[in-house]
């Protein structure tokens, strides 16, 4: 046997290991989706610009700490007015601001999260629209389901891509701003208060990841053209806001405190976040008159009803996308 033939003989060997189970294929799907998405400049710009909200939150925490040191001086008046405009809470004349630090921090996060919803809208439209639609367009599903991939792992991997980018623009910046604010100013209070606030922010971020991921995957499973998916996502997020405004302008506040106040997805997420952070309850427990913080909230809405709407919407989206993907997997198996 010549040297060349000997090399060819030993070039390939039989692989004796066992194939990985389908339960752990979703991290590979998620990692591949995240890697491909980050190759686009616009995606990286969206992720990086979301850091401005983190800097905004830290700046407000610093302003609150400076105001505590300037209480009783002429310089404090400007900061009182500034925080009143930004947070919609009138704390002028209060000398023991340390007692209000926790609720002021929570209100700051609520204001920042409302702004971060814009980044969530854009990043989900850009990342999530083509997750299933592009696979349908390229007819890649038979390749997926020919491998040890089940509909559950496929959907979980695709959802993880959306959830990761929502965390990049919302959850992670919020947690980082909490840590930076605690280091620079001492935090909202005790260590227990910092940990509770961090847990509340985590729950709020996970809620947005679950809801937005479920909805965009359901939309992406409908059409093979991601442009239609993008339009559908924007319509679901934006159009109900105008419908909710029309309802609020037409009906008295007590009539929109229930189901009629839960038309908008944005409104439902805001109410649920406000409840998770305990802001309304916390402000009502202080000695501040109601008129001093009434502008910080919209119309009072039952958080249980808002959470119910979000839960039903998410569950419906999960079931719909599941049925669509199962159908595609069966078609791939019979092809």
Buried (B, 14 or more C-beta within 10 A) or exposed (E): EEEEEEEEEEEEEEEEEEEEEBEEBBEEBBBEBBEEBBEEEEBEEBBEEBBEBBEBBBBBBBBBBEBBEBBEEEEBEEBBEEBBEBBBBBBEEBEEBBEBBBBBBBBBBBBBBBBBBBBBBBBBBBBBBBBBBBBBEEEEBBEBBEEEBBBBBBBBBBBBBBBBBBBBBBBBBBBBBBBBBBEEBBBBBEEEBBEBBBEBBBEBBBBBBBBBBBBBBBBBBBBBBBEBBBBBBBEBBEEBEEEBEEBBEEEEEEEBBEEBBBBBBBBBBBBBBBBBBBBBEBBEEBEBEEEBBEEBBBBEBBBEBBBBBBBEBBEEBBEBBBEBBBEBBEEBEEE
